[in-house]
Amino acid sequence: MSLQAQLESLKKETLEKISATDDLAQLNQIRVETLGKKGPITEVLRGMKDLSPEERPIVGGFANEIRDLLTAEIENRKVSLEAVALNNALAKETLDVTLPGTKVYHGTRHVLTQIMEEIEDIFIGMGYQVVEGFEVESDHYNFERMNLPKDHPARDMQDTFYISDEILIRTHTSPVQARTMEKHDFSKGALRMISPGKVFRRDTDDATHSHQFHQIEGLVIDKNITMGDLKGTLEVMMKKMFGEERNIRLRPSYFPFTEPSVEVDVSCFKCGGEGCNVCKHTGWIEILGAGMVHPNVLEMSGIDPEVYTGFAFGLGPDRVAMLRYGVNDIRNFYQNDLRFLSQFKGE
Ligand code: PHE
């Protein structure tokens, strides 16, 4: 058989094989066997040296033509086989769009953070600045400047953890007020501030006491500030926090840093004043301490008590959260049990 005839029959045979196969691996096998280095076409081209110079270009051209043709046919077949394989895979893989998706767990801010930010927002709306201070404080700012000298008996109510004789962890956020008062420039206007944050006391932990809790203290100092301003401010705050129908009442009390001092009650948000378990059947809930800033406190901060007056109050966000959500043990806030904390989703 002439070389041409051999090539011709190789072409025919290979084209049949190509169209017969529907397997990609087998197709590759055909390619290697036909067009590879040890394949028949290479063999023919190698045998060209034995041909006459006239025959050589004719046979060579024919061999190249067949090689190109087969290469193209194999490639075409490959593309269509791949398309079939993809379609089969797509047909086999089913996706049930009605199945529930994978849940993404959304954390929340701590319930106390939520309450504090809510209260901060109320006061920011009334033109107060929010000032945060140090949790580790000096005896001077925490006590002395609040009119609680070293031997003052009222220090007993706020015993704390001492780092040294003069350094302690703060028992209230009042030292932040002292630090702000002494820096305030009254020629630029009134001082209106709240100081939120963690405070610490040497309390025995029980359902209503924790050695760590939170406070938001407020302070306003200007000329002509009166008890009426205090009452009006607290009333607005309580209505915003517990509902427009709430009332407040003031009862005389004592704090070393305010004179006069008051205990503030809010009418019960659960029963509206009828009496229930939340208000211990009194219709009123004790919510905060407040008063007019003691002249000694003003004076120690370099403010003339003959010219300026002010009011101050101290509120416990832990207590607000307990009342609002019916939490009966303050320790829940500090035990980081997600079963408890994740109930408070916020907005
Ligand atoms: N600093 C007080 C406390 O921790 C709270 C308070 C502030 C009371 C201002 C009255 C006025 O007990």
Boltz pocket constraint, residues with backbone or C-beta under 6 A from the ligand:
constraints:
  - pocket:
      binder: B
      contacts: [[A, 171], [A, 172], [A, 173], [A, 174], [A, 217], [A, 218], [A, 255], [A, 258], [A, 262], [A, 289], [A, 290], [A, 291], [A, 312], [A, 313], [A, 314], [A, 315]]
      max_distance: 6.0
